[in-house]
Amino acid sequence: MSDGVEDIRGPTVYQLVGGQPFFDDLVARFYGGVAGDATLRPLYPEEDLSGAEHRLALFLGQYWGGPTTYSDERGHPRLRMRHLPFVVGERERDAWLAHMTAALDGVATAHGVAAEVRDRMAQYFAMAADAMVNAR
């Protein structure tokens, strides 16, 4: 039985895209691009990108209305603080956004996500990419 919240606000993006598998696929596609990108790869010091992949997939799932697994494991996201040790200029932002947009387009098509939902997510990613810039 519903507590009525979904009835008032409607389904979350997390629900609309089919849950965590969508975010896992999105982030796997994204990091597939990052792995071979000479601009972005230096921003990920871990030899294996699986830790970063896991964290981003959980963060995005939570952000879009899924379970609080990210916060349970890592605490408050503090995205800007976590990214401050890395120089993120416009070049890095543009590369990040290009890979994320390509991943989003591919996964949205594969999962049959409505254009309005895809566009809402793309707007968020553009805003988030801009917010991470810490060098001009």
C-alpha positions in Angstrom: 0.0 0.0 0.0 1.3 3.4 -0.9 2.0 6.1 1.7 0.5 8.6 -0.8 3.8 10.4 -1.6 4.0 9.0 -5.1 0.3 10.0 -5.7 1.1 13.6 -4.9 4.5 14.1 -6.5 4.4 11.5 -9.2 7.1 8.9 -9.9 10.7 9.9 -9.5 13.2 9.9 -12.3 14.7 6.8 -10.7 11.4 5.0 -11.1 10.8 6.4 -14.6 14.1 5.1 -15.9 13.7 1.6 -14.3 15.8 2.0 -11.2 19.5 1.4 -10.5 20.3 -0.7 -13.6 19.8 2.4 -15.7 22.4 4.4 -13.6 24.8 1.5 -13.6 24.6 1.3 -17.4 24.9 5.1 -17.8 28.0 5.2 -15.6 29.6 2.2 -17.2 29.2 3.8 -20.6 30.5 7.1 -19.3 33.6 5.6 -17.8 34.2 3.6 -21.0 34.7 7.0 -22.6 36.8 8.4 -19.7 39.2 5.5 -19.7 40.6 6.5 -23.1 40.3 10.3 -22.8 43.7 12.0 -22.4 42.1 15.1 -20.8 40.0 13.3 -18.2 41.9 10.1 -17.3 44.5 12.0 -15.2 41.6 13.3 -13.0 40.9 9.7 -11.8 44.0 8.6 -9.9 42.8 5.1 -9.2 44.4 2.5 -11.6 41.0 0.8 -11.8 38.0 3.0 -12.4 35.6 0.6 -10.8 35.6 2.5 -7.5 34.7 5.8 -9.1 32.1 4.0 -11.3 30.5 2.5 -8.3 30.3 5.8 -6.4 29.0 7.8 -9.3 26.3 5.2 -10.1 25.1 5.2 -6.5 25.2 9.0 -6.3 23.1 9.4 -9.4 20.6 6.8 -8.4 20.2 8.5 -5.0 20.1 12.0 -6.5 17.3 11.0 -8.9 15.1 9.5 -6.2 16.6 6.0 -5.5 17.8 4.6 -2.2 20.3 6.4 0.0 23.1 3.9 -0.5 25.6 6.5 -1.6 25.1 8.6 1.6 25.0 5.5 3.7 28.4 4.5 2.4 30.1 7.9 1.9 28.2 10.6 3.9 27.1 13.8 2.3 28.1 14.1 -1.3 30.1 17.3 -1.0 30.7 17.2 -4.7 32.6 20.4 -5.0 34.8 19.7 -2.0 35.6 16.1 -3.3 36.7 17.5 -6.7 38.8 20.5 -5.4 42.1 18.5 -5.4 41.7 18.2 -9.2 42.2 21.0 -11.7 38.9 21.3 -13.6 38.9 23.9 -16.3 36.6 24.5 -19.2 38.5 21.8 -21.3 37.9 19.2 -18.6 34.3 20.3 -18.1 33.6 20.1 -21.8 35.2 16.6 -22.1 33.3 15.3 -19.1 30.0 16.7 -20.4 30.6 15.2 -23.9 31.2 11.7 -22.5 28.2 12.0 -20.1 25.9 13.3 -22.9 27.0 10.5 -25.2 26.4 7.9 -22.4 23.1 9.4 -21.6 21.9 9.4 -25.2 22.9 5.8 -25.6 21.4 4.5 -22.3 18.2 6.5 -22.7 17.7 4.9 -26.1 18.6 1.5 -24.9 16.2 1.7 -21.9 13.4 3.5 -23.7 13.5 6.6 -21.6 11.2 9.4 -22.5 12.8 12.5 -24.2 11.5 14.8 -21.4 13.3 12.7 -18.8 16.5 12.5 -20.8 16.4 16.3 -21.3 15.9 16.9 -17.6 18.9 14.8 -16.9 21.0 16.5 -19.6 20.2 19.9 -18.0 21.3 18.6 -14.6 24.6 17.2 -16.0 25.3 20.6 -17.7 24.7 22.4 -14.5 26.8 19.9 -12.5 29.7 20.1 -15.0 29.7 23.9 -14.7 29.7 23.8 -10.9 32.8 21.6 -10.8 35.0 24.1 -12.7 37.6 25.4 -10.3 40.2 26.8 -12.7 40.0 29.3 -15.5 
